[in-house]
Amino acid sequence: MYQQMIFVNLATNDVAASRKFFTELGYTINPQFSSDDCSCVVISDTIIAMLLGKQRYADFTKKEIADATKTSEVLICLSAESREKVDELVEKALAAGGTVSGGTQDHGYMYGRAFDDLDGHTWEVMWMDPAAVQG
């Protein structure tokens, strides 16, 4: 059965530093689709983050490239299998040089935290109680 994938393309100031940041979070790099100006970060079987140097990113758009430290261009939300996994990933991001983005959201059945990566892109990490989803 076909599984649709998502490829999130993000402009970065320093491909090597971003590659190191995301590997410190526990993700792998697919060397087949990586180079000096692009890093293919495998988040899951169906989620890929393409970290593109700004010059390379400009090859795909005629628009001005947002400075994510000043302008919110996207909020990326990743699911986590537990509250502990939310905290674990965010703490890894902070230890790798990321910064806290917003406060902890704790609604009992839903728990989330967020961090900004080295370029200011906001990554939310969210756990939701499966029983709450089933209604």
N, CA, C and O atoms as CSV, one atom per row, in Angstrom:
chain,resi,resn,atom,element,x,y,z
A,1,MET,N,N,0.840,-1.175,0.000
A,1,MET,CA,C,0.000,0.000,0.000
A,1,MET,C,C,0.892,1.248,0.000
A,1,MET,O,O,1.880,1.314,0.731
A,2,TYR,N,N,0.539,2.210,-0.809
A,2,TYR,CA,C,1.292,3.465,-0.915
A,2,TYR,C,C,1.136,4.296,0.345
A,2,TYR,O,O,0.023,4.494,0.832
A,3,GLN,N,N,2.263,4.787,0.879
A,3,GLN,CA,C,2.236,5.698,2.015
A,3,GLN,C,C,2.729,7.052,1.546
A,3,GLN,O,O,3.854,7.178,1.063
A,4,GLN,N,N,1.885,8.065,1.689
A,4,GLN,CA,C,2.271,9.407,1.316
A,4,GLN,C,C,3.348,9.900,2.270
A,4,GLN,O,O,3.314,9.611,3.466
A,5,MET,N,N,4.301,10.643,1.730
A,5,MET,CA,C,5.399,11.162,2.538
A,5,MET,C,C,5.345,12.685,2.564
A,5,MET,O,O,4.674,13.311,1.743
A,6,ILE,N,N,6.054,13.263,3.512
A,6,ILE,CA,C,6.211,14.704,3.542
A,6,ILE,C,C,7.707,15.008,3.563
A,6,ILE,O,O,8.469,14.413,4.326
A,7,PHE,N,N,8.104,15.941,2.715
A,7,PHE,CA,C,9.466,16.443,2.649
A,7,PHE,C,C,9.401,17.917,3.027
A,7,PHE,O,O,8.923,18.743,2.249
A,8,VAL,N,N,9.875,18.239,4.204
A,8,VAL,CA,C,9.886,19.618,4.668
A,8,VAL,C,C,11.222,20.214,4.248
A,8,VAL,O,O,12.278,19.739,4.668
A,9,ASN,N,N,11.179,21.253,3.420
A,9,ASN,CA,C,12.396,21.908,2.959
A,9,ASN,C,C,12.597,23.178,3.772
A,9,ASN,O,O,11.718,24.037,3.830
A,10,LEU,N,N,13.772,23.288,4.405
A,10,LEU,CA,C,14.067,24.427,5.263
A,10,LEU,C,C,15.392,25.059,4.865
A,10,LEU,O,O,16.378,24.362,4.626
A,11,ALA,N,N,15.406,26.381,4.798
A,11,ALA,CA,C,16.642,27.101,4.508
A,11,ALA,C,C,17.489,27.155,5.775
A,11,ALA,O,O,16.976,27.377,6.872
A,12,THR,N,N,18.791,26.948,5.606
A,12,THR,CA,C,19.696,26.987,6.748
A,12,THR,C,C,20.911,27.851,6.432
A,12,THR,O,O,21.351,27.938,5.286
A,13,ASN,N,N,21.434,28.477,7.456
A,13,ASN,CA,C,22.642,29.295,7.297
A,13,ASN,C,C,23.901,28.445,7.248
A,13,ASN,O,O,24.900,28.856,6.658
A,14,ASP,N,N,23.869,27.269,7.859
A,14,ASP,CA,C,25.056,26.427,7.967
A,14,ASP,C,C,24.618,24.963,7.909
A,14,ASP,O,O,24.167,24.401,8.907
A,15,VAL,N,N,24.754,24.359,6.743
A,15,VAL,CA,C,24.292,22.976,6.536
A,15,VAL,C,C,24.998,22.015,7.495
A,15,VAL,O,O,24.353,21.147,8.083
A,16,ALA,N,N,26.293,22.159,7.654
A,16,ALA,CA,C,27.041,21.243,8.518
A,16,ALA,C,C,26.581,21.353,9.973
A,16,ALA,O,O,26.411,20.334,10.643
A,17,ALA,N,N,26.378,22.568,10.465
A,17,ALA,CA,C,25.921,22.757,11.845
A,17,ALA,C,C,24.514,22.198,12.026
A,17,ALA,O,O,24.220,21.586,13.053
A,18,SER,N,N,23.647,22.400,11.045
A,18,SER,CA,C,22.287,21.865,11.122
A,18,SER,C,C,22.290,20.345,11.078
A,18,SER,O,O,21.522,19.699,11.791
A,19,ARG,N,N,23.144,19.776,10.250
A,19,ARG,CA,C,23.276,18.313,10.177
A,19,ARG,C,C,23.681,17.772,11.551
A,19,ARG,O,O,23.098,16.800,12.031
A,20,LYS,N,N,24.660,18.389,12.173
A,20,LYS,CA,C,25.123,17.965,13.501
A,20,LYS,C,C,23.993,18.105,14.522
A,20,LYS,O,O,23.786,17.206,15.337
A,21,PHE,N,N,23.267,19.212,14.488
A,21,PHE,CA,C,22.161,19.446,15.416
A,21,PHE,C,C,21.146,18.311,15.339
A,21,PHE,O,O,20.767,17.751,16.368
A,22,PHE,N,N,20.704,17.968,14.139
A,22,PHE,CA,C,19.651,16.959,13.994
A,22,PHE,C,C,20.160,15.541,14.275
A,22,PHE,O,O,19.387,14.700,14.732
A,23,THR,N,N,21.427,15.259,14.016
A,23,THR,CA,C,21.942,13.936,14.389
A,23,THR,C,C,22.046,13.831,15.909
A,23,THR,O,O,21.886,12.743,16.462
A,24,GLU,N,N,22.313,14.950,16.594
A,24,GLU,CA,C,22.340,14.930,18.049
A,24,GLU,C,C,20.951,14.698,18.643
A,24,GLU,O,O,20.836,14.309,19.805
A,25,LEU,N,N,19.907,14.928,17.868
A,25,LEU,CA,C,18.546,14.624,18.304
A,25,LEU,C,C,18.206,13.148,18.084
A,25,LEU,O,O,17.160,12.672,18.526
A,26,GLY,N,N,19.095,12.434,17.402
A,26,GLY,CA,C,18.886,11.001,17.181
A,26,GLY,C,C,18.432,10.652,15.777
A,26,GLY,O,O,18.156,9.487,15.492
A,27,TYR,N,N,18.347,11.641,14.889
A,27,TYR,CA,C,17.917,11.372,13.521
A,27,TYR,C,C,19.129,11.012,12.661
A,27,TYR,O,O,20.266,11.342,12.996
A,28,THR,N,N,18.862,10.330,11.548
A,28,THR,CA,C,19.939,9.938,10.643
A,28,THR,C,C,19.930,10.822,9.395
A,28,THR,O,O,18.936,11.472,9.071
A,29,ILE,N,N,21.063,10.822,8.718
A,29,ILE,CA,C,21.224,11.567,7.468
A,29,ILE,C,C,21.280,10.552,6.336
A,29,ILE,O,O,22.020,9.571,6.409
A,30,ASN,N,N,20.496,10.791,5.290
A,30,ASN,CA,C,20.549,9.939,4.107
A,30,ASN,C,C,21.608,10.536,3.179
A,30,ASN,O,O,21.366,11.565,2.549
A,31,PRO,N,N,22.786,9.897,3.091
A,31,PRO,CA,C,23.870,10.462,2.288
A,31,PRO,C,C,23.562,10.510,0.785
A,31,PRO,O,O,24.145,11.308,0.052
A,32,GLN,N,N,22.647,9.656,0.339
A,32,GLN,CA,C,22.296,9.618,-1.083
A,32,GLN,C,C,21.708,10.949,-1.552
A,32,GLN,O,O,21.862,11.326,-2.713
A,33,PHE,N,N,21.030,11.661,-0.639
A,33,PHE,CA,C,20.384,12.912,-1.005
A,33,PHE,C,C,20.972,14.099,-0.240
A,33,PHE,O,O,20.305,15.114,-0.042
A,34,SER,N,N,22.224,13.960,0.184
A,34,SER,CA,C,22.907,15.020,0.921
A,34,SER,C,C,24.173,15.431,0.182
A,34,SER,O,O,24.760,14.650,-0.566
A,35,SER,N,N,24.574,16.669,0.409
A,35,SER,CA,C,25.802,17.200,-0.183
A,35,SER,C,C,26.289,18.338,0.704
A,35,SER,O,O,25.779,18.531,1.807
A,36,ASP,N,N,27.269,19.087,0.226
A,36,ASP,CA,C,27.766,20.219,1.010
A,36,ASP,C,C,26.703,21.294,1.216
A,36,ASP,O,O,26.744,22.025,2.206
A,37,ASP,N,N,25.744,21.395,0.283
A,37,ASP,CA,C,24.726,22.457,0.385
A,37,ASP,C,C,23.332,21.930,0.718
A,37,ASP,O,O,22.348,22.663,0.621
A,38,CYS,N,N,23.251,20.645,1.115
A,38,CYS,CA,C,21.951,20.044,1.433
A,38,CYS,C,C,22.149,18.837,2.348
A,38,CYS,O,O,23.073,18.044,2.171
A,39,SER,N,N,21.269,18.724,3.314
A,39,SER,CA,C,21.316,17.566,4.201
A,39,SER,C,C,19.925,16.959,4.290
A,39,SER,O,O,18.956,17.656,4.593
A,40,CYS,N,N,19.828,15.676,4.030
A,40,CYS,CA,C,18.561,14.958,4.051
A,40,CYS,C,C,18.425,14.251,5.400
A,40,CYS,O,O,19.065,13.228,5.643
A,41,VAL,N,N,17.581,14.813,6.277
A,41,VAL,CA,C,17.397,14.289,7.629
A,41,VAL,C,C,16.195,13.348,7.637
A,41,VAL,O,O,15.082,13.754,7.303
A,42,VAL,N,N,16.419,12.106,8.013
A,42,VAL,CA,C,15.359,11.103,8.068
A,42,VAL,C,C,14.749,11.128,9.466
A,42,VAL,O,O,15.375,10.693,10.433
A,43,ILE,N,N,13.528,11.639,9.565
A,43,ILE,CA,C,12.830,11.713,10.841
A,43,ILE,C,C,12.034,10.430,11.080
A,43,ILE,O,O,11.979,9.922,12.200
A,44,SER,N,N,11.424,9.918,10.025
A,44,SER,CA,C,10.731,8.631,10.075
A,44,SER,C,C,10.658,8.090,8.655
A,44,SER,O,O,11.199,8.691,7.726
A,45,ASP,N,N,9.995,6.961,8.490
A,45,ASP,CA,C,9.849,6.385,7.145
A,45,ASP,C,C,9.091,7.305,6.198
A,45,ASP,O,O,9.232,7.201,4.980
A,46,THR,N,N,8.293,8.200,6.751
A,46,THR,CA,C,7.451,9.050,5.899
A,46,THR,C,C,7.692,10.542,6.097
A,46,THR,O,O,6.996,11.357,5.491
A,47,ILE,N,N,8.664,10.921,6.933
A,47,ILE,CA,C,8.945,12.337,7.182
A,47,ILE,C,C,10.429,12.603,6.960
A,47,ILE,O,O,11.285,12.001,7.609
A,48,ILE,N,N,10.720,13.506,6.040
A,48,ILE,CA,C,12.092,13.871,5.701
A,48,ILE,C,C,12.220,15.393,5.805
A,48,ILE,O,O,11.370,16.126,5.299
A,49,ALA,N,N,13.276,15.860,6.456
A,49,ALA,CA,C,13.571,17.296,6.474
A,49,ALA,C,C,14.774,17.525,5.568
A,49,ALA,O,O,15.848,16.967,5.789
A,50,MET,N,N,14.581,18.344,4.559
A,50,MET,CA,C,15.659,18.716,3.661
A,50,MET,C,C,16.196,20.064,4.137
A,50,MET,O,O,15.514,21.084,4.038
A,51,LEU,N,N,17.412,20.058,4.648
A,51,LEU,CA,C,18.042,21.273,5.142
A,51,LEU,C,C,18.934,21.810,4.031
A,51,LEU,O,O,19.971,21.230,3.709
A,52,LEU,N,N,18.512,22.919,3.460
A,52,LEU,CA,C,19.178,23.463,2.279
A,52,LEU,C,C,19.900,24.761,2.615
A,52,LEU,O,O,19.335,25.652,3.248
A,53,GLY,N,N,21.157,24.857,2.183
A,53,GLY,CA,C,21.842,26.131,2.278
A,53,GLY,C,C,21.004,27.175,1.548
A,53,GLY,O,O,20.314,26.849,0.582
A,54,LYS,N,N,21.058,28.422,1.998
A,54,LYS,CA,C,20.167,29.443,1.434
A,54,LYS,C,C,20.333,29.612,-0.072
A,54,LYS,O,O,19.352,29.857,-0.775
A,55,GLN,N,N,21.561,29.485,-0.579
A,55,GLN,CA,C,21.759,29.588,-2.019
A,55,GLN,C,C,21.045,28.451,-2.748
A,55,GLN,O,O,20.428,28.668,-3.791
A,56,ARG,N,N,21.129,27.260,-2.206
A,56,ARG,CA,C,20.458,26.098,-2.811
A,56,ARG,C,C,18.942,26.225,-2.678
A,56,ARG,O,O,18.208,25.915,-3.617
A,57,TYR,N,N,18.473,26.678,-1.522
A,57,TYR,CA,C,17.047,26.880,-1.297
A,57,TYR,C,C,16.472,27.857,-2.323
A,57,TYR,O,O,15.355,27.677,-2.808
A,58,ALA,N,N,17.246,28.886,-2.645
A,58,ALA,CA,C,16.802,29.907,-3.605
A,58,ALA,C,C,16.584,29.323,-5.000
A,58,ALA,O,O,15.875,29.920,-5.810
A,59,ASP,N,N,17.182,28.168,-5.292
A,59,ASP,CA,C,16.964,27.516,-6.592
A,59,ASP,C,C,15.521,27.039,-6.750
A,59,ASP,O,O,15.086,26.768,-7.869
A,60,PHE,N,N,14.764,26.930,-5.643
A,60,PHE,CA,C,13.419,26.366,-5.673
A,60,PHE,C,C,12.310,27.404,-5.498
A,60,PHE,O,O,11.130,27.056,-5.534
A,61,THR,N,N,12.671,28.663,-5.310
A,61,THR,CA,C,11.642,29.682,-5.093
A,61,THR,C,C,12.089,31.028,-5.644
A,61,THR,O,O,13.280,31.337,-5.699
A,62,LYS,N,N,11.113,31.811,-6.046
A,62,LYS,CA,C,11.390,33.182,-6.475
A,62,LYS,C,C,11.097,34.164,-5.342
A,62,LYS,O,O,11.349,35.363,-5.463
A,63,LYS,N,N,10.560,33.637,-4.240
A,63,LYS,CA,C,10.207,34.481,-3.102
A,63,LYS,C,C,11.424,34.775,-2.237
A,63,LYS,O,O,12.425,34.060,-2.281
A,64,GLU,N,N,11.319,35.826,-1.461
A,64,GLU,CA,C,12.351,36.139,-0.488
A,64,GLU,C,C,12.382,35.022,0.561
A,64,GLU,O,O,11.335,34.528,0.980
A,65,ILE,N,N,13.560,34.639,0.970
A,65,ILE,CA,C,13.705,33.595,1.968
A,65,ILE,C,C,13.555,34.224,3.350
A,65,ILE,O,O,14.251,35.181,3.689
A,66,ALA,N,N,12.649,33.678,4.129
A,66,ALA,CA,C,12.371,34.216,5.458
A,66,ALA,C,C,13.549,33.997,6.395
A,66,ALA,O,O,14.244,32.984,6.317
A,67,ASP,N,N,13.762,34.961,7.279
A,67,ASP,CA,C,14.709,34.803,8.370
A,67,ASP,C,C,13.884,34.274,9.536
A,67,ASP,O,O,13.174,35.032,10.198
A,68,ALA,N,N,13.979,32.975,9.782
A,68,ALA,CA,C,13.122,32.318,10.771
A,68,ALA,C,C,13.400,32.777,12.203
A,68,ALA,O,O,12.631,32.462,13.111
A,69,THR,N,N,14.491,33.517,12.414
A,69,THR,CA,C,14.733,34.067,13.747
A,69,THR,C,C,13.906,35.325,13.978
A,69,THR,O,O,13.770,35.785,15.112
A,70,LYS,N,N,13.349,35.884,12.892
A,70,LYS,CA,C,12.563,37.126,12.990
A,70,LYS,C,C,11.124,36.973,12.525
A,70,LYS,O,O,10.246,37.724,12.948
A,71,THR,N,N,10.885,36.000,11.654
A,71,THR,CA,C,9.573,35.805,11.041
A,71,THR,C,C,9.184,34.338,11.160
A,71,THR,O,O,9.994,33.451,10.891
A,72,SER,N,N,7.954,34.088,11.560
A,72,SER,CA,C,7.489,32.700,11.599
A,72,SER,C,C,7.035,32.313,10.207
A,72,SER,O,O,6.091,32.890,9.668
A,73,GLU,N,N,7.714,31.330,9.625
A,73,GLU,CA,C,7.316,30.907,8.290
A,73,GLU,C,C,6.590,29.577,8.308
A,73,GLU,O,O,5.848,29.256,7.379
A,74,VAL,N,N,6.804,28.791,9.375
A,74,VAL,CA,C,6.176,27.480,9.468
A,74,VAL,C,C,6.282,26.992,10.915
A,74,VAL,O,O,7.242,27.311,11.616
A,75,LEU,N,N,5.300,26.226,11.349
A,75,LEU,CA,C,5.375,25.513,12.622
A,75,LEU,C,C,5.320,24.035,12.278
A,75,LEU,O,O,4.341,23.553,11.708
A,76,ILE,N,N,6.365,23.334,12.625
A,76,ILE,CA,C,6.443,21.914,12.324
A,76,ILE,C,C,6.113,21.165,13.609
A,76,ILE,O,O,6.743,21.393,14.642
A,77,CYS,N,N,5.137,20.281,13.551
A,77,CYS,CA,C,4.731,19.546,14.743
A,77,CYS,C,C,4.975,18.055,14.526
A,77,CYS,O,O,4.495,17.462,13.560
A,78,LEU,N,N,5.728,17.469,15.442
A,78,LEU,CA,C,6.010,16.040,15.405
A,78,LEU,C,C,5.278,15.361,16.550
A,78,LEU,O,O,5.218,15.891,17.659
A,79,SER,N,N,4.729,14.200,16.283
A,79,SER,CA,C,4.095,13.435,17.355
A,79,SER,C,C,5.171,12.700,18.151
A,79,SER,O,O,6.267,12.440,17.655
A,80,ALA,N,N,4.835,12.377,19.383
A,80,ALA,CA,C,5.714,11.586,20.240
A,80,ALA,C,C,4.874,10.487,20.875
A,80,ALA,O,O,3.666,10.647,21.048
A,81,GLU,N,N,5.507,9.378,21.222
A,81,GLU,CA,C,4.745,8.247,21.749
A,81,GLU,C,C,4.398,8.374,23.221
A,81,GLU,O,O,3.596,7.592,23.730
A,82,SER,N,N,4.990,9.355,23.925
A,82,SER,CA,C,4.665,9.553,25.337
A,82,SER,C,C,5.091,10.955,25.767
A,82,SER,O,O,5.822,11.647,25.058
A,83,ARG,N,N,4.616,11.351,26.941
A,83,ARG,CA,C,5.028,12.631,27.521
A,83,ARG,C,C,6.549,12.644,27.724
A,83,ARG,O,O,7.208,13.657,27.489
A,84,GLU,N,N,7.089,11.509,28.161
A,84,GLU,CA,C,8.523,11.409,28.408
A,84,GLU,C,C,9.326,11.593,27.123
A,84,GLU,O,O,10.400,12.195,27.135
A,85,LYS,N,N,8.797,11.070,26.013
A,85,LYS,CA,C,9.488,11.211,24.726
A,85,LYS,C,C,9.444,12.657,24.248
A,85,LYS,O,O,10.378,13.115,23.589
A,86,VAL,N,N,8.375,13.385,24.568
A,86,VAL,CA,C,8.318,14.822,24.268
A,86,VAL,C,C,9.485,15.507,24.976
A,86,VAL,O,O,10.285,16.206,24.354
A,87,ASP,N,N,9.563,15.294,26.276
A,87,ASP,CA,C,10.622,15.936,27.063
A,87,ASP,C,C,12.009,15.519,26.589
A,87,ASP,O,O,12.917,16.346,26.504
A,88,GLU,N,N,12.167,14.248,26.284
A,88,GLU,CA,C,13.464,13.728,25.848
A,88,GLU,C,C,13.943,14.436,24.583
A,88,GLU,O,O,15.092,14.872,24.517
A,89,LEU,N,N,13.077,14.554,23.582
A,89,LEU,CA,C,13.476,15.182,22.323
A,89,LEU,C,C,13.765,16.670,22.516
A,89,LEU,O,O,14.752,17.180,21.988
A,90,VAL,N,N,12.920,17.361,23.260
A,90,VAL,CA,C,13.142,18.790,23.485
A,90,VAL,C,C,14.435,19.015,24.264
A,90,VAL,O,O,15.187,19.938,23.951
A,91,GLU,N,N,14.702,18.200,25.257
A,91,GLU,CA,C,15.934,18.345,26.031
A,91,GLU,C,C,17.168,18.080,25.159
A,91,GLU,O,O,18.188,18.751,25.316
A,92,LYS,N,N,17.085,17.118,24.252
A,92,LYS,CA,C,18.184,16.879,23.310
A,92,LYS,C,C,18.398,18.101,22.435
A,92,LYS,O,O,19.536,18.498,22.188
A,93,ALA,N,N,17.306,18.701,21.963
A,93,ALA,CA,C,17.404,19.884,21.104
A,93,ALA,C,C,18.065,21.037,21.853
A,93,ALA,O,O,18.918,21.732,21.300
A,94,LEU,N,N,17.678,21.238,23.094
A,94,LEU,CA,C,18.264,22.322,23.884
A,94,LEU,C,C,19.750,22.070,24.134
A,94,LEU,O,O,20.558,22.996,24.064
A,95,ALA,N,N,20.107,20.825,24.424
A,95,ALA,CA,C,21.513,20.479,24.658
A,95,ALA,C,C,22.352,20.652,23.395
A,95,ALA,O,O,23.552,20.918,23.477
A,96,ALA,N,N,21.722,20.502,22.222
A,96,ALA,CA,C,22.427,20.617,20.946
A,96,ALA,C,C,22.491,22.062,20.444
A,96,ALA,O,O,23.039,22.318,19.372
A,97,GLY,N,N,21.937,23.005,21.206
A,97,GLY,CA,C,22.025,24.413,20.809
A,97,GLY,C,C,20.714,25.057,20.423
A,97,GLY,O,O,20.684,26.242,20.092
A,98,GLY,N,N,19.619,24.296,20.459
A,98,GLY,CA,C,18.307,24.876,20.182
A,98,GLY,C,C,17.855,25.738,21.345
A,98,GLY,O,O,18.489,25.753,22.400
A,99,THR,N,N,16.754,26.458,21.151
A,99,THR,CA,C,16.218,27.311,22.204
A,99,THR,C,C,14.756,26.983,22.450
A,99,THR,O,O,14.057,26.495,21.562
A,100,VAL,N,N,14.304,27.257,23.663
A,100,VAL,CA,C,12.897,27.026,24.021
A,100,VAL,C,C,12.018,27.949,23.199
A,100,VAL,O,O,12.338,29.123,23.009
A,101,SER,N,N,10.923,27.419,22.720
A,101,SER,CA,C,9.943,28.220,21.980
A,101,SER,C,C,8.591,28.062,22.662
A,101,SER,O,O,7.965,27.005,22.579
A,102,GLY,N,N,8.148,29.108,23.331
A,102,GLY,CA,C,6.864,29.045,24.024
A,102,GLY,C,C,6.942,28.201,25.279
A,102,GLY,O,O,8.007,27.716,25.661
A,103,GLY,N,N,5.806,28.038,25.903
A,103,GLY,CA,C,5.739,27.289,27.154
A,103,GLY,C,C,5.246,25.880,26.940
A,103,GLY,O,O,4.797,25.514,25.854
A,104,THR,N,N,5.337,25.099,27.995
A,104,THR,CA,C,4.819,23.737,27.983
A,104,THR,C,C,3.298,23.787,27.947
A,104,THR,O,O,2.678,24.565,28.672
A,105,GLN,N,N,2.707,22.962,27.109
A,105,GLN,CA,C,1.253,22.852,27.040
A,105,GLN,C,C,0.863,21.514,27.660
A,105,GLN,O,O,1.236,20.455,27.156
A,106,ASP,N,N,0.116,21.570,28.750
A,106,ASP,CA,C,-0.302,20.339,29.421
A,106,ASP,C,C,-1.806,20.406,29.659
A,106,ASP,O,O,-2.285,21.106,30.551
A,107,HIS,N,N,-2.536,19.656,28.836
A,107,HIS,CA,C,-3.995,19.614,28.929
A,107,HIS,C,C,-4.474,18.265,29.469
A,107,HIS,O,O,-5.642,17.906,29.316
A,108,GLY,N,N,-3.573,17.531,30.095
A,108,GLY,CA,C,-3.921,16.211,30.619
A,108,GLY,C,C,-3.859,15.148,29.540
A,108,GLY,O,O,-2.972,14.295,29.565
A,109,TYR,N,N,-4.779,15.183,28.598
A,109,TYR,CA,C,-4.823,14.219,27.498
A,109,TYR,C,C,-3.852,14.578,26.370
A,109,TYR,O,O,-3.606,13.770,25.474
A,110,MET,N,N,-3.296,15.806,26.424
A,110,MET,CA,C,-2.386,16.280,25.393
A,110,MET,C,C,-1.254,17.057,26.069
A,110,MET,O,O,-1.494,17.875,26.957
A,111,TYR,N,N,-0.027,16.790,25.641
A,111,TYR,CA,C,1.146,17.404,26.255
A,111,TYR,C,C,2.118,17.788,25.159
A,111,TYR,O,O,2.406,16.988,24.269
A,112,GLY,N,N,2.624,19.003,25.220
A,112,GLY,CA,C,3.557,19.420,24.187
A,112,GLY,C,C,4.533,20.490,24.646
A,112,GLY,O,O,4.278,21.257,25.575
A,113,ARG,N,N,5.644,20.504,23.959
A,113,ARG,CA,C,6.678,21.520,24.143
A,113,ARG,C,C,7.225,21.846,22.769
A,113,ARG,O,O,6.988,21.114,21.808
A,114,ALA,N,N,7.958,22.950,22.677
A,114,ALA,CA,C,8.506,23.345,21.381
A,114,ALA,C,C,9.914,23.905,21.543
A,114,ALA,O,O,10.283,24.425,22.595
A,115,PHE,N,N,10.685,23.782,20.470
A,115,PHE,CA,C,12.021,24.365,20.426
A,115,PHE,C,C,12.241,24.988,19.055
A,115,PHE,O,O,11.600,24.617,18.072
A,116,ASP,N,N,13.160,25.940,19.015
A,116,ASP,CA,C,13.613,26.496,17.752
A,116,ASP,C,C,14.966,25.878,17.444
A,116,ASP,O,O,15.815,25.765,18.328
A,117,ASP,N,N,15.174,25.474,16.182
A,117,ASP,CA,C,16.462,24.911,15.793
A,117,ASP,C,C,17.482,26.038,15.622
A,117,ASP,O,O,17.193,27.188,15.951
A,118,LEU,N,N,18.657,25.719,15.117
A,118,LEU,CA,C,19.733,26.698,15.006
A,118,LEU,C,C,19.382,27.874,14.096
A,118,LEU,O,O,19.948,28.958,14.238
A,119,ASP,N,N,18.451,27.665,13.164
A,119,ASP,CA,C,18.053,28.721,12.234
A,119,ASP,C,C,16.753,29.407,12.624
A,119,ASP,O,O,16.274,30.283,11.905
A,120,GLY,N,N,16.178,29.015,13.760
A,120,GLY,CA,C,14.959,29.658,14.235
A,120,GLY,C,C,13.671,28.986,13.800
A,120,GLY,O,O,12.593,29.484,14.125
A,121,HIS,N,N,13.737,27.862,13.072
A,121,HIS,CA,C,12.527,27.136,12.697
A,121,HIS,C,C,11.933,26.508,13.957
A,121,HIS,O,O,12.655,25.911,14.756
A,122,THR,N,N,10.635,26.643,14.133
A,122,THR,CA,C,9.977,26.127,15.324
A,122,THR,C,C,9.493,24.697,15.105
A,122,THR,O,O,8.779,24.399,14.147
A,123,TRP,N,N,9.902,23.822,16.021
A,123,TRP,CA,C,9.520,22.414,16.013
A,123,TRP,C,C,8.715,22.158,17.278
A,123,TRP,O,O,9.235,22.283,18.387
A,124,GLU,N,N,7.451,21.801,17.113
A,124,GLU,CA,C,6.617,21.425,18.248
A,124,GLU,C,C,6.663,19.908,18.386
A,124,GLU,O,O,6.692,19.190,17.386
A,125,VAL,N,N,6.671,19.424,19.618
A,125,VAL,CA,C,6.647,17.985,19.871
A,125,VAL,C,C,5.440,17.740,20.767
A,125,VAL,O,O,5.332,18.324,21.845
A,126,MET,N,N,4.533,16.874,20.318
A,126,MET,CA,C,3.230,16.726,20.966
A,126,MET,C,C,2.893,15.258,21.193
A,126,MET,O,O,3.075,14.419,20.312
A,127,TRP,N,N,2.395,14.964,22.397
A,127,TRP,CA,C,1.848,13.651,22.715
A,127,TRP,C,C,0.350,13.831,22.989
A,127,TRP,O,O,-0.062,14.786,23.648
A,128,MET,N,N,-0.447,12.906,22.477
A,128,MET,CA,C,-1.877,12.909,22.759
A,128,MET,C,C,-2.281,11.511,23.199
A,128,MET,O,O,-1.898,10.524,22.571
A,129,ASP,N,N,-3.050,11.423,24.271
A,129,ASP,CA,C,-3.535,10.159,24.802
A,129,ASP,C,C,-4.380,9.473,23.724
A,129,ASP,O,O,-5.382,10.037,23.282
A,130,PRO,N,N,-3.998,8.278,23.297
A,130,PRO,CA,C,-4.758,7.571,22.253
A,130,PRO,C,C,-6.245,7.409,22.598
A,130,PRO,O,O,-7.089,7.440,21.703
A,131,ALA,N,N,-6.570,7.239,23.877
A,131,ALA,CA,C,-7.973,7.093,24.283
A,131,ALA,C,C,-8.764,8.364,23.990
A,131,ALA,O,O,-9.951,8.296,23.667
A,132,ALA,N,N,-8.113,9.524,24.100
A,132,ALA,CA,C,-8.776,10.793,23.819
A,132,ALA,C,C,-9.035,10.956,22.324
A,132,ALA,O,O,-10.035,11.550,21.921
A,133,VAL,N,N,-8.132,10.426,21.510
A,133,VAL,CA,C,-8.277,10.513,20.058
A,133,VAL,C,C,-9.443,9.646,19.584
A,133,VAL,O,O,-10.176,10.033,18.674
A,134,GLN,N,N,-9.615,8.470,20.202
A,134,GLN,CA,C,-10.668,7.548,19.802
A,134,GLN,C,C,-12.046,8.043,20.215
A,134,GLN,O,O,-13.060,7.533,19.739
A,135,GLY,N,N,-12.086,9.031,21.096
A,135,GLY,CA,C,-13.336,9.654,21.468
A,135,GLY,C,C,-14.045,8.949,22.539
A,135,GLY,O,O,-15.124,9.375,22.951
